[in-house]
Amino acid sequence: MSDVVTGVLDAAEREPQRVAVIDGRGRELTYGELRRRVEAVAGAMTGLRPGGGVLFAVRPGPDAVTLALGAVAAGGMLVLADPGLAPDVAAARIAATEPAWVVADSLVYALSGPLRAVARRRGLVLPHLRDPLPGRPVRHLYAGPWLPGVPRGAVRLRTLRPGRTPAPPDQGTPLAGPAGKARGRPPVTGKAGEGATTAQPAVVAFTSGTTGRPRGVVHTRGSLAEGSALLRGAIPLSPGDVVHTDQLMLGLPALMAGATWSLPGSRPFAEELAAREATHAFCLPVRLDTILRETPTLPDTLRCLLLGTAPSPPAVLRRARAAAPRAEIWSVYAMTEALPIALASAEEKLAVQEGDLLGAPLPGVTVRIGDDGELFVSGPQLARGYLGEPPLAEVATGDLARLDEHGRLVLLGRKKDMILRDGVNIYPGLYEPAVAALPGVAEAAVIGIPDAETGDEEVVLAVLADQGFDLARLRRSLPRIVDVGALPDRIEVVETFPRGGRTDKLDRARLRATLAAMGTSR
């Protein structure tokens, strides 16, 4: 099995003068400099046990790529400090991962400390990075100039120089919890300790579960590398290509291939593609739909346009085909636990009328359909497991699917009540109890109403009013208990919730129809 860090650094050794990363402001980092900085960061981050938590809060750009790879090379497991989380959820995630290091921009330190009130007024809620787990010591590494809030003794990225190559970790590191005294770290280069290195937890990606307990998907250096290899096998990448994306799923394969990872900035999508002479790009279907309504043509340099994290409706595919007639249009099917699973071209998807064609499983990916129609997936790109839980052999996708006569997956629907908006999975059960507990609210339901043309869903909060209900107070209260990515697009006060069955369970389909009618009548 390959290793994502070694894969990137091997590419850097082959292409030292080529641009590895270009950020939204046009700042460039060559592969040679990337390698030097990654080795310097790995050498500086001492005391990490293999898979030890690294709380990470660095804005997208060359520094973020450098620090992420360096922290993983040092043995760390990245834990993203998401500013959109409700405070209790963020605290639970930090407690579950017990970070030994914090790696952040100096500005983020300031916003989580002296400028915390300013950040809150702008909708940013950050954990206290100087002391994320009170009573538990952590070390700090920061990017950017020193600012108030950066802890005394913190290591500055720009002062680092490459040091010695650390030793490989021990095998059999658990997914979570203290592992005792660290006895070494994985090598930045070479093949020593290869098995332990590939098994090292590299990043934990939390997904919104149906309960308040945080559930983190743990990917290893090996699973990330295998996922990158699967994508490169389906979508060829080579030195000289420019891959425009903010998605790790496509950025890592680009770096392992020696291509340039172009990170989006503030300019319009098509304008940035043209300025960077992008050959490959990724976009959410609903965002592409909006983009192409304003700018119906994409640059001729584009050879491949990938769509993903949400279904790609026929109208969006046809608009993409017209905007980039020379490019291959692909829809990627993936989930946090398995990146990627299958790909289908625009032409293949448009030719299938019943269900949503996902494509044939990629080589090495195994699928099975459960008795109830749910799709299960396994393969080399499968995450190691959930934080603190036994390793995964396969993962239940929550999607209902079938295999057609050509062995291709066809999506029939979602098994759960999950809502998908702007590429974000929203689980109603995570928020409904907290909303229903607010003063003046008798009951609450979070419902997704799909747009037939874009496939994206509008998030509607339906409430039954109780004595003392105040709509303005409800709106003010939501950001404290609902993650930013799950805040409703609108709130509707209804007289009753439709119910059915012997248990009077909420009939979400009927409520969805009622809310859709209320929206169109305005």
Backbone hydrogen bonds, N-H to C=O, Kabsch-Sander energy under -0.5 kcal/mol:
donor,donor_aa,acceptor,acceptor_aa,energy
4,V,221,R,-1.5
7,G,3,D,-2.5
8,V,4,V,-1.9
9,L,5,V,-2.5
10,D,6,T,-2.5
11,A,7,G,-1.6
12,A,8,V,-2.0
13,E,9,L,-1.8
14,R,10,D,-1.6
15,E,11,A,-2.3
18,R,15,E,-1.0
20,A,29,L,-2.8
21,V,29,L,-1.8
22,I,261,W,-2.3
23,D,27,R,-2.2
26,G,23,D,-2.1
29,L,21,V,-2.0
31,Y,18,R,-2.4
32,G,16,P,-2.6
34,L,30,T,-2.5
35,R,31,Y,-2.6
36,R,32,G,-2.0
37,R,33,E,-2.5
38,V,34,L,-2.6
39,E,35,R,-2.3
40,A,36,R,-1.8
41,V,37,R,-2.7
42,A,38,V,-2.6
43,G,39,E,-2.0
44,A,40,A,-1.5
45,M,41,V,-1.8
46,T,44,A,-1.9
48,L,45,M,-0.5
51,G,75,G,-3.4
52,G,49,R,-2.6
52,G,75,G,-0.8
53,G,97,T,-0.6
54,V,77,M,-2.4
55,L,101,W,-2.3
56,F,79,V,-3.2
57,A,103,V,-2.8
65,V,61,G,-2.0
66,T,62,P,-2.6
67,L,63,D,-3.0
68,A,64,A,-2.4
69,L,65,V,-2.3
70,G,66,T,-2.6
71,A,67,L,-2.6
72,V,68,A,-2.1
73,A,69,L,-2.7
74,A,70,G,-1.6
75,G,72,V,-1.6
76,G,71,A,-2.7
77,M,52,G,-3.1
78,L,76,G,-0.5
78,L,202,A,-2.7
79,V,54,V,-2.7
80,L,204,V,-0.6
81,A,56,F,-2.7
82,D,80,L,-1.3
85,L,82,D,-1.3
89,V,86,A,-0.5
90,A,86,A,-2.3
91,A,87,P,-2.4
92,A,88,D,-2.0
93,R,89,V,-2.0
94,I,90,A,-2.2
95,A,91,A,-2.4
96,A,92,A,-1.8
97,T,93,R,-1.2
98,E,94,I,-1.9
100,A,53,G,-2.5
101,W,53,G,-1.3
102,V,139,R,-2.4
103,V,55,L,-3.1
104,A,141,L,-2.0
105,D,57,A,-2.0
106,S,143,A,-2.6
109,Y,105,D,-1.8
110,A,106,S,-2.1
111,L,107,L,-2.5
112,S,108,V,-1.7
113,G,109,Y,-0.5
113,G,110,A,-0.9
115,L,110,A,-3.2
116,R,113,G,-1.7
119,A,115,L,-2.4
120,R,116,R,-2.3
121,R,117,A,-1.8
122,R,118,V,-1.0
122,R,119,A,-0.6
123,G,120,R,-1.7
124,L,119,A,-2.9
125,V,83,P,-1.9
125,V,123,G,-0.6
126,L,124,L,-0.6
129,L,127,P,-1.3
131,D,128,H,-1.0
136,R,133,L,-2.7
139,R,100,A,-2.2
141,L,102,V,-2.3
142,Y,155,V,-2.9
143,A,104,A,-1.6
150,V,147,L,-2.2
154,A,151,P,-1.8
155,V,140,H,-2.8
157,L,142,Y,-2.7
159,T,156,R,-1.4
160,L,157,L,-1.7
163,G,39,E,-0.5
185,R,167,A,-1.1
194,E,191,K,-1.4
197,T,193,G,-2.4
198,T,194,E,-2.5
199,A,195,G,-1.3
200,Q,196,A,-0.6
200,Q,197,T,-1.1
202,A,219,H,-3.3
203,V,219,H,-1.8
204,V,78,L,-2.5
205,A,203,V,-0.5
205,A,217,V,-2.7
206,F,204,V,-0.6
207,T,215,R,-2.1
209,G,207,T,-0.7
215,R,207,T,-0.6
216,G,214,P,-0.5
217,V,205,A,-2.7
218,V,216,G,-0.6
218,V,385,G,-3.1
219,H,203,V,-2.7
219,H,217,V,-0.7
221,R,200,Q,-1.9
222,G,198,T,-2.6
224,L,220,T,-2.2
225,A,221,R,-1.4
226,E,222,G,-2.6
227,G,223,S,-2.2
228,S,224,L,-2.0
229,A,225,A,-2.3
230,L,226,E,-2.2
231,L,227,G,-2.0
232,R,228,S,-2.5
233,G,229,A,-1.9
234,A,230,L,-1.3
235,I,231,L,-3.3
240,G,258,G,-0.5
241,D,238,S,-2.2
243,V,241,D,-0.5
243,V,260,T,-3.3
244,H,242,V,-0.7
244,H,280,H,-2.9
245,T,243,V,-0.8
245,T,262,S,-2.2
250,L,247,Q,-1.1
251,G,247,Q,-2.6
252,L,248,L,-2.2
254,A,250,L,-1.6
255,L,251,G,-2.0
256,M,252,L,-2.5
257,A,253,P,-1.3
258,G,255,L,-1.0
259,A,254,A,-2.5
260,T,241,D,-2.8
261,W,20,A,-3.2
261,W,259,A,-0.5
262,S,243,V,-3.1
262,S,260,T,-0.8
263,L,22,I,-3.1
263,L,261,W,-0.6
272,E,268,P,-2.5
273,L,269,F,-2.3
274,A,270,A,-2.0
275,A,271,E,-2.4
276,R,272,E,-2.4
277,E,273,L,-0.7
277,E,274,A,-0.5
278,A,273,L,-2.3
279,T,242,V,-2.0
280,H,242,V,-2.3
281,A,304,C,-1.7
282,F,244,H,-1.8
283,C,306,L,-2.0
288,L,284,L,-2.7
289,D,285,P,-2.3
290,T,286,V,-1.5
291,I,287,R,-2.6
292,L,288,L,-2.9
293,R,289,D,-1.1
294,E,290,T,-0.9
294,E,291,I,-0.8
295,T,291,I,-3.0
298,L,323,A,-2.5
302,L,299,P,-1.2
303,R,279,T,-2.8
304,C,279,T,-1.8
305,L,328,E,-3.1
306,L,281,A,-3.1
306,L,304,C,-0.5
307,L,330,W,-2.8
308,G,283,C,-0.9
309,T,332,V,-0.5
316,V,313,P,-0.5
317,L,313,P,-2.1
318,R,314,P,-2.7
319,R,315,A,-1.8
320,A,316,V,-2.5
321,R,317,L,-2.5
322,A,318,R,-2.0
323,A,319,R,-1.8
324,A,320,A,-2.0
327,A,324,A,-1.4
328,E,303,R,-3.0
330,W,305,L,-2.7
330,W,328,E,-0.6
331,S,344,A,-2.9
332,V,307,L,-3.4
332,V,330,W,-0.5
333,Y,342,A,-3.2
334,A,332,V,-0.6
335,M,338,A,-2.0
338,A,335,M,-1.4
339,L,381,Q,-0.8
341,I,333,Y,-2.7
342,A,333,Y,-1.8
343,L,360,A,-0.7
344,A,331,S,-1.9
346,A,329,I,-2.1
349,K,345,S,-2.4
350,L,346,A,-2.5
351,A,347,E,-1.2
352,V,348,E,-0.6
352,V,349,K,-1.0
353,Q,351,A,-0.5
355,G,353,Q,-0.7
356,D,411,L,-2.5
357,L,355,G,-0.6
358,L,409,L,-3.1
359,G,409,L,-1.4
362,L,341,I,-2.5
365,V,362,L,-2.5
366,T,378,S,-2.7
368,R,376,F,-2.0
370,G,368,R,-0.6
370,G,374,E,-3.4
373,G,370,G,-2.0
375,L,399,D,-2.7
376,F,368,R,-2.7
377,V,395,V,-2.3
378,S,366,T,-2.4
382,L,379,G,-1.6
383,A,337,E,-2.9
384,R,218,V,-1.8
385,G,218,V,-1.1
386,Y,390,P,-0.6
387,L,216,G,-2.8
389,E,386,Y,-2.8
392,L,384,R,-2.3
393,A,394,E,-0.5
395,V,377,V,-2.6
397,T,375,L,-2.7
397,T,395,V,-0.5
400,L,413,G,-3.3
401,A,373,G,-2.4
402,R,410,V,-1.8
404,D,408,R,-2.5
407,G,404,D,-2.1
409,L,359,G,-2.6
410,V,402,R,-2.6
411,L,356,D,-3.4
412,L,400,L,-3.6
413,G,400,L,-1.3
415,K,398,G,-3.6
416,K,398,G,-0.8
419,I,426,I,-3.2
421,R,419,I,-0.6
421,R,424,V,-2.1
424,V,421,R,-2.3
426,I,419,I,-3.2
430,L,427,Y,-1.9
431,Y,428,P,-1.7
432,E,428,P,-2.6
435,V,431,Y,-2.2
436,A,432,E,-2.6
437,A,433,P,-1.1
438,L,435,V,-1.6
441,V,438,L,-1.7
442,A,440,G,-0.6
442,A,464,L,-3.1
443,E,464,L,-1.0
445,A,462,A,-2.4
447,I,445,A,-0.6
447,I,460,V,-2.8
449,I,458,E,-2.5
451,D,456,D,-2.9
452,A,450,P,-0.6
455,G,451,D,-2.6
457,E,420,L,-0.9
458,E,449,I,-2.6
460,V,447,I,-3.0
460,V,458,E,-0.6
461,L,490,R,-2.4
462,A,445,A,-3.0
462,A,460,V,-0.7
463,V,492,E,-2.3
464,L,443,E,-2.5
465,A,463,V,-0.6
465,A,494,V,-0.5
466,D,440,G,-3.0
469,F,466,D,-1.7
474,L,470,D,-2.2
475,R,471,L,-2.3
476,R,472,A,-1.9
477,S,473,R,-1.8
478,L,474,L,-1.6
480,R,477,S,-1.5
481,I,477,S,-0.6
481,I,478,L,-1.6
482,V,478,L,-2.3
484,V,84,G,-3.0
486,A,483,D,-1.8
487,L,483,D,-0.5
487,L,484,V,-1.2
489,D,459,V,-2.9
490,R,459,V,-1.3
492,E,461,L,-2.8
494,V,463,V,-2.2
494,V,492,E,-0.6
500,G,505,K,-1.9
504,D,501,G,-1.4
505,K,500,G,-1.5
507,D,498,P,-2.8
508,R,506,L,-1.2
511,L,507,D,-2.1
512,R,508,R,-2.6
513,A,509,A,-2.0
514,T,510,R,-2.1
515,L,511,L,-2.6
516,A,512,R,-2.4
517,A,513,A,-2.0
518,M,514,T,-2.0
519,G,515,L,-1.9
520,T,516,A,-2.0
521,S,517,A,-1.4
522,R,519,G,-1.0
